[in-house]
């Protein structure tokens, strides 16, 4: 097993102090928490000359079924393993099971990073 950073304790068992707090460039951002609704996006600067597209809300998904991709309408979020409360709040994240006009599908993209929803049909 590989270590995940330095131990919080010394060899003697005493505790190690933090060297420093996080600097501003090390801080993250609030999650996008993409909801089901009329499509709204926000563009965010990222490292280099790139941009990230945050999907704040969307009602369309690119659904793949045996190599064919169809644009389907998102009706509901059925299951979300990342957070049980996301189901009742209709929040779409990667891994979420959504009900579409084509049937149930699992989200494979990250809507808060890419700005769109890709999914694979289940069953």
N, C-alpha and C positions, 0 to 999 in steps of 0.2 A: 504494500500500500504506500502511495506517495503522500508526503506531507502537504498540507494545504496552508503554507505560510509558516512562520516561526511559532514555536510553542509559547504559551503564555506563562510558562513556569521555568525557573532555572533548574540546573542539575541538582541543587540542594533542596528543591521543593518550594523555594521562595518565588513570589510572583514577579514577572517582568513588567516594567512600566512602558507605556506607549511612547514611541520616539516623537511622534507629531500627530496632529489632527489632519483630516483630509484637507487638501488644498482645493481652491475653487475649480480648477480644471479636472479634478478627480471626482467631483460630484456628479451624480446622475440626474436624470429628469423625472418628472412625474410620469406614470404610465398613461398611454393614450386612452385606454379603456373604450375601444370602439363599440358603439351601440348599433342596434338595428334601426334603420330609419333612412331618410333622404340623404344622399351622398354629400358629405362635407369633409374636406381635407385641409391640412395645414402643412406648410413646407417649413422644414427646420434645417439650418446649416449643420453639417456634420464635418468630420475630419477631412482636411484637404479642400478640394473644390466641389465635393459631393454635397448632395442634399438628401434628406430623408423626407418621405411623405407620410405624415401621420393621418390615418383615416379616423376621423372623429366619429363618423357614423356612415354606414353603408347599407344598401339593401340589395346589392348585386353580388353574385359569386360566380367565378369560372369553375364549373363542375366537370371533372374528368370521369369518364366511364369507358373502360376498355379502349383507351387511346383516343377517344373522341371527346372534345371539350365543348360544352354547351354553357351559355350564359343563363343562369337561373336566378330567380328572385328569392331572397332570404325571407322566410316567414317567421321563424322563431329559433331561439337557442334551446336545445333539448337537454344537453349535458355539457358540463365544462369541468374537466379534471383539475384545472389549475386553481379553481376557487368555487365552492358550492354556491356562494351568493351571486356569482356572475350569471347564473341561469335565470333567476328571477329579475335581475337587472338587465337581461338581454345583452350581455357584453360578449363580443366575439374575440377570442384569442386563438393562437395556434393550438390544435388538439381538440378544440371544441366541436361537439356534434350539433349540426344545425339542420333544421327542417327547411328544405327548399322546394320549389315548384317541381323539381325533378325527383325528389325523395330525400331521404336522410343522407347527410354527407359529413365527413370529417375535414376540418380546416387544416391545410398543410402550409399555408403562408402565415406571415406575421403582419397583420393589418396595421399595427401601430408603427411598423418600420418601413413597409413597402407601399402602403396606401390602397391595397386591394386585397380581395379574398379569393384564394385558390382553394379548392376542396376536391376530395375524392369520394365518389358515391359509395355507400355502404350496401352490402348484401347483394 
